[in-house]
Amino acid sequence: MNEWFSYVDLAVLIGYLAITTWIGHKMSGKQSTISDFFGGGKSLPWWAVSGSIIATEISGVTFIGVPGGVLAAQGNFTYMLWGIGSIMGMAAARKNGPC
């Protein structure tokens, strides 16, 4: 390992991946086709789909990119402004209704 990533970090990472995989397996439904899998059986409300898209966009950037960026900037959390702006934008869009 190195000074920034220890065996404890590796254990947490492996544990996180194992738990999220297990939860996904347990919560998955029995789709009959690939179309059912990607379309959710056409039974999901619009707000659930929108929330999922936003969460996917934010989580991928946040959980992978931000820690490395903060480390590279020696602890500078300037990137947090993007997150605050994103939340403010979502709140404004919600207040003003759909686009």
N, C-alpha and C positions, 0 to 999 in steps of 0.2 A: 504494500500500500504506500501511501505518501502522507505528508503532513496535513493535507486538507481532507483526505478521504481514508478513514480508518476501517478496521474490521467491524466495528460497531455500526458504522454507516452502511457498510455492505450488508450486514445482517438485517438492518432496518429496511433497506431497499428490497432485499429478497423477501422478507416478511410481508412488506406492503404489496409486492407483486403477487405473492401467493394468496394473500387474503382477498385482494380485489378480483383475482381470477376465480377463486372459489365462490365469492358472492355473485359474480356474473354468471357462473355456471348454475348456481342454485336458483337464481331469479329469472333465468332465461325460460322463455316459453317454448312450446313445441310448434315451431313453424313448419308448415307443410311444403312451402316453396321458398326459394331465395327472394322472391318478390314479397312474400309475407314478412320475411326477416327485415328487409330494408324499408318496406312500407308500413310496418307495424300493423299489418292486417287492415289498414285504412281506418283504424278506430281511435287514433290519437287526436286529441284536440289541438288546435293551432298553437295555443299558448304553451303546451307541453313540448311541442316540436321546436318552437322558437327558443324556449328556455334551454333546451338541450343543445341547440346550435350555439347559443351564447356561452353556455358553460364549457362546451368543448373548445371553443375558440380561446376563451380566457384561460382555461386550465392548462392547455398545451403550452402556451407562452409562459404562463406564470410558473408552473412547476418545473419546467425544463430550462427556460431561458433566463429567468430573473435571478436565481441563485448564482449562476455563472457570471451574469452581468454585474451583480453587486460585489461578488468576489473580485472580479477584474477591476472594478472601480474602487477597491479598497474600502468597501462598506458604504458607498454612496447610494442612497435609496431614491435617487431622482426618478427612476423608472416608476415609482409608486404614483407619480402624477398621472401616468397613463391610466392606471387602474381607477384613480379617483375621477378622472375625466370620463372614463367609460361608464362608471356608475351614474354620474351626473347626466350623461347623454341618454342613458336608458330611462332614467327617471323623467327627463324632459319629454322623451318620446311617449312614455306612458301617459303623462299628463295631457299631451296634445292629441292623443289618439293614434290610430294606425296611420302609416305614411300613405 
